[in-house]
Amino acid sequence: MSKRIAVLMGGWSAEREVSLVSGAACADALEARGHEVIRIDITRNLTDLLAALEPKPDAVFNGLHGRWGEDGNIQGVLNILGIPYTHSGVLASSVAMDKPLSKKLFEAAGIPCPAGSVVMPKELRSGRVMSPPYVVKPIDEGSSVGVHIVRDGDNWVPPGDLPEDRPVLVEVYIPGRELTVSVMGERALGVTELRPHQGFYDYTAKYTDGKTTHLCPAPIADDVARQAMDYAVAAHRVLGCRGVTRADFRYDDAGGEPGRLYMLEINTQPGMTPLSLVPEQAAHAGVSFEDLVEWMVENAACDN
């Protein structure tokens, strides 16, 4: 049955451009299925958003990425309005975006994560936070925004515009391979290995065609693939996620097989661009892009 669906995209986070591409692709897919689609480029003007959502749509496809759109803020607004929306609710979204907090919950559930700690920029600039190699990342950004790998002998200095009151997460660097698992409802769709052509799997490698090779299914042992999928589903459940999520891992096989998996984070609103991993894994599992997007709308909900 045809529905009236608002697609939220853009926003003002560091992931705005990716969100615009994701939102446009999902809006196109919904229109191809015969739905009436309202495309909304979100700004910080809440009055404009409320006006754009009148009359109320049957559902909202949340195509926002990053802070404010993925961390529970917009979800709270939609809960108040009583409009069902795709992806996770307020609590799951906010906890997943808080990397230190979500790591504690993963570890409590028996999902291994890299050792690390939260430090202030002043400590980071001292250069004594951890023996290299280690990874520095914002506690609440996605798409590898602001991530740096500090190796032995590097003279890396934190950027001068890093706010002094904004903590960062420092983790032990895990050698090996980059793996990711998409979860659709309670079902893991598969495991993909990501091989950047140079450097690590950063923002450029993720969103620039030809910068990374995607191997789906990942060329790893069956028991490792099963474990990665089990961890991804467990993480999805632990945080109380719904809809689609994507869990990212490092697989340390530097010492030979079997190696060890480490959960990096869970993404409650993964990208839906032509280079994104969820649509790729869904296609491998026999789910077309249009079917995936429509399923997400059909499972849209508000927090109780």
URPEPE-V976963 format. One record per pair of residues at least 4 apart in sequence whose ideal C-beta (glycine too) atoms are under 6 Angstrom apart, sorted by the first residue. I is the first residue (numbers start at 0). J is the second residue. Records with the same first field share a line. If there is no record, write none. Layout:
I->J / J
This chain:
1->33 / 34
2->34 / 57
3->35 / 56 / 57
4->29 / 34 / 36 / 56 / 58 / 60
5->37 / 39 / 56 / 59
6->22 / 25 / 26 / 36 / 38 / 60 / 62
7->39 / 41 / 61 / 62 / 63
8->18 / 19 / 22 / 62
9->15 / 18 / 19 / 40 / 41
10->15 / 18 / 41 / 63 / 68
12->65 / 66
13->65 / 144
14->18 / 64 / 65 / 142
17->64 / 270
18->22 / 62 / 63 / 64
20->272
21->62 / 270 / 271 / 272
22->62
24->271
25->60 / 62 / 271 / 292
26->36 / 38
28->288 / 289 / 292
29->34 / 36
30->36
31->289
32->289 / 293
39->51
55->82
58->83 / 296 / 299
59->77 / 82 / 84
60->85
61->84 / 85 / 86
63->68
64->69 / 268
65->69 / 141
66->70
67->72
68->73
69->268
70->92 / 93 / 96
71->89 / 92 / 93
74->88 / 89 / 92
75->89
77->82 / 84
78->301 / 302
83->299 / 300 / 301
84->299
85->242 / 295 / 299
86->242 / 267 / 268
87->91 / 92 / 240 / 241 / 267
88->302
89->302
91->238 / 239 / 240
92->267
94->100 / 101 / 238
95->101 / 238 / 265 / 267
96->139
98->138 / 168 / 264
99->117 / 138 / 168
102->112
104->237
105->110 / 112 / 234 / 262
106->112
108->233 / 237
110->230 / 234 / 262
111->261
112->261 / 262
113->170 / 171 / 173 / 261
114->171
115->168 / 169 / 170
116->169
117->166 / 168
118->122 / 123 / 128 / 169
119->166
120->157 / 161 / 163
122->128
123->128 / 157
124->157
128->169
129->133 / 169
131->149 / 150 / 151
132->150 / 172
133->149 / 169 / 171 / 172
134->148 / 170 / 172
135->147 / 167 / 169
136->146 / 168
137->145
138->166 / 168
140->144 / 145
142->202
143->201 / 202
148->199
149->153 / 155
157->161
173->249 / 251 / 261
174->251 / 253
175->249 / 250 / 251 / 252 / 253
176->192 / 250
177->193 / 200
178->190 / 192 / 217 / 227 / 248 / 250
179->191 / 245 / 247 / 276
180->187 / 190 / 227 / 228 / 231 / 246
181->188 / 245 / 277 / 280
182->187 / 231 / 232 / 235 / 244
183->188 / 243
187->228 / 231 / 232
188->280 / 281 / 284
189->216 / 280 / 283 / 284
190->216 / 217 / 224 / 227
191->213 / 215 / 217 / 276
192->214 / 217
193->200 / 211
194->212
195->200 / 204 / 211
196->210
200->204
203->207
204->210 / 211
214->218
215->279 / 283
219->223 / 224
226->260
227->248 / 260
230->262
231->246
234->246 / 265
235->240 / 244
240->244 / 267
242->295 / 298
243->277
244->265 / 267
245->266 / 269 / 277
246->265
247->263 / 264
248->260 / 262
249->261
250->258 / 260
251->258 / 259
252->256 / 258
269->277
270->275
271->275
278->288
281->286 / 291
286->290 / 291
